[in-house]
Amino acid sequence: MSARMGYQYVVLRCVPRVDREEFVNVGVVLYCQNAGFLEARCHVSTERLTAFAPELELDGVASALATLEAVCRGDESAGAAGRTPLGTRFGFVSAPRSTVVQPGPIHGGTTDDPGRQIEHLLDALVR
């Protein structure tokens, strides 16, 4: 049996109109310090978002999600040097913001496989 490790995660939300506080879940970011794991997984249902907010620029949502994925990977192009600690990068992507893509509250749990856990969260909370 593998050792269970603690992790933290946030659900990424598309908030087309910040003033209305309505959103659609579009991704998950999972951070597991003990496993050296930080990843963002996204799934955008264009049909759902178009029905929810017809005026929404889907390219902008895709761009924002791609930037968050790049920060998690440590891509220099996203302003997150590869040497930046994972916890610092998770802090950046989980910080509240008033943009079209926002993180929800931080939640936690335990797992023996962070890669499998993020897929489970994506299936349960986004898809």
C-alpha positions, 0 to 999 in steps of 0.5 A: 500500500502506498503512503497517502499524502496531503494535497490542496486544490482549487476549482477554476471558475469562468465568471463572465460577469463578476457583478453577478457572481455566477460561474461555470467550473472550467478546471482544477489545480492540484498541489501536493508538496510531498510528491512535488506535484503541481498541475492544472487540468482544464475542460471548457465546454463551449456549448455550456459557456455559450449558453450561459454567456453568449457574449463571452469571448471564449478565446480569452477564457482559453488564453487565461487557462493556458497561462495558469497551466503554464504557471503551474508547469513553471514556464518562463513565458508565463513569468514563472521561472522553473526555479520558483517553488511549487508552493509559491506558484500554487499561491499565485494561481489560488489567489483571489482575483476579479477576472473572467477566470477565478479560483474558488476556495482552497480545499484539501484531501489525501491521496496516494496518486496526485495524477489520478486524483486531479483527473478524479476531481476534474471528472467530478467537478468540471466535466 
